[in-house]
């Protein structure tokens, strides 16, 4: 069954949140959601821009994006990068009387997720390049670029 077409950035941002399972009732160690809706929408914009600025250039939007999984994974890569930077910045260790605490140790885990998604997901560079080339070729088939053979064939009426 095909997924319904994308029509709304808010709806897609909610799909991203659902995929990440970033809901306050599921986040046991933090209060609320890890990523704000505003940041998810910003990462969706970054993902669309990432797609559009790869060669061959394009001008897709959320509503006409050619691959929902690619947009989802590109968005998640941007979200994990943002959260990972924050966790790295806030990481510190301290000891007091034999008791030690190491905060924000998940930053390494975020880095591993980002690397995995960039290598094997639908948003890997190789898969995106192949998809963009295929879409570009497909878009060129009905463009009306003629051939001398077509002219000769039509001229001599042997069609």
N, C-alpha and C positions, 0 to 999 in steps of 0.2 A: 504494500500500500504506500503510495507516494505521500510525502509530507505536504501539508497545505502550503500554498505560496506565501512568501513573506510580504506583509503589507504594512507593518508598523514596527518602528524601531523599539518601542516600548515592549511589544509582544516578543520580539526577538531577544531583547535584554532579559526578559523573564525566562525565556528558554535557556539562555546562557546560565542564569542563576540556578535553574532547575538541574541542568546538566552538572554543574559544579556542586550541587547539593548544598549551596550556601544559604541556609535558612537558620534563623535563630534557634529553632527547636532542635536542630541537628548539630549546631556548634556547641560542643560541650565545654570548651575551654575559654571561649570568648563570649562576651555579651553581645547578642545581636548578630548581624551579618558581617562577614569579613570584608566584603567589597560593596561599596555603595552603588545604588542604581546609577548615579551620575557617572561614576568611574566605569561601570560596565558599558554605558552608552559611549563614553569617550573611547574605550578600547574597541568597541564595534566600529567607530569612526576610523580608528587607527588601522584596523584590519581591512576595511574597505579601501582606505588609502594605500595600504601596503599592496593590495591586489591591483589597484588601478595604476600604480606607478611601476609595476613590473612590466617588462617588455613582453609582448606588444602592449602598448598603453591602452587603457580602456577607461570607461566612465560609468561603471556600475554603481548602483546604490543598494541599500539593504533590500528594497522591494524588488529589484530585478537582478540580484546577485545570482550567478549561474550555478553555484553549488553551496547549498546550506551547510553541509559538513565542513567544507573548506572555511567558510565564514565563521562557523562555530569554533573550530580549532585555532584559527588565526586570532580570534578574539580572546580565547583562553590563554594562548601564549602571551599576549600582551598583558592580560590580567595577572598571570603568574609572575611575569617579569616585574610588574609594578609592586606586587605584594612581596616578592623576594627581595627587591631593593629595600623596601621598608623594614623587613625583618633583619636584613644584614646591617642596616644602619642602627637598629635598636638592640642589637645583640651585645651582651656583655656578660662577664663572669665575675663573681665575687665570692669570697670566702670569709667566714666569721666563726672563729672557734671550732673549726673542724666541720662546719656546715657549709657546703658549697652550692651555689645556684648558677645555672647556665641558662640564660633567657634566650628566647627566639632561636632555638637550635634547629628549627625546621628550614632555615634558609637554604641549607644544602639539599634538602628534599625538593624544594621548589626548583632549584637549579636542575636536578635530575629529571623532574617532570618536563621542564621546558626542553631540555635536550632530547628526551624521548619523543615528545610531540613534534619537534622539528625534524626528527629523523624518520618516523614511521607513520605519522598521522596523514590524513588527507591534505594537511597543510604543509607537508614537507616540500622543500624547494623543488625537488625533482618532479613531484606530482603536480605542483602548481604550474611549473614550466610546461609540462606535457599538456595539461588541461588548457592553458592559455594558447598554446600553439594550435591545438585541435580546434578550439573555438574560433581562432583567427582564420584557419583554413576553411572551416565550415561557413564562416561569414563571407568568405570570398567567392564561394561557388555561385551565388546568384547575382554577382556584382555586374555582370554584363561586359566583362572584359573579353573582347572579341579575339579571334584568331584569323590569320590570313587563310587558313584552310577553310574556315566557315565562309569567308567571302567568295573564295574560288568555287566552293561547292554550290553556293547559292547562285553565282553568276552563270555557271554552266548548266544549271537546272538539273543536276544529277542527284538531288537530295531525295 
